[in-house]
Amino acid sequence: MTAMLADDAYGVVTEPATLTLQRLLPGPIDRVWSYLTDGELRRQWLAAGAMEEKVGAAVDFVWRNDELTDPPGSRPDSFDAEHRMTCEVTAIDAPRSLSITWGSTGGVTFTLEEKGGEVLLIIVHRRIEDPAVLLNVSAGWHAHVDVLEARLRGTMAAPHWDNWSQLRAVYAERLFD
């Protein structure tokens, strides 16, 4: 799968082992940027953790997905209530792009592009070699960005874990059928 329609919110594999997800969000760009870089705002949709905005800075991500939505939905048995990962900022051009390492994969780049009063968020997650990890990461990014979009729009997000489980099933079909 290499193409994505403008109104399609699903991530796609844009090159081998690389997931690209795009979402149009309400701006301004500085507001969206703050949800990427401010640990307190980021914890509302992805993971907590202070981040210094400079190359080489460590970022200690702390996921507590049960806290993202109320209700949180049914957490799969294979997931803990908390997950931690230390990443490193590899490139930054505020408020347009941020690249960080990401566990055993090739890293993640967030790019923001102004589109009138809205902001196009592009997430590129590289070198996800294991198909099972690609499936979880695809559903994960999509579900987390759903929460971010709801926060930015002032609406209620679907229960995170239920949304993730539904998205995982859809991604299994889209990516591997």
Secondary structure, DSSP 8 states (H G I E B T S, - for coil): -----TT--S-EEEETTEEEEEEEEES-HHHHHHHHH-HHHHTTTS-B--B-SSTT-EEEEEE-GGGSSSS-----TTS-S-EEEEEEEEEEETTTEEEEEETTEEEEEEEEEEETTEEEEEEEEE---SHHHHHHHHHHHHHHHHHHHHHHHT-----HHHHHHHHHHHHHHHHH-
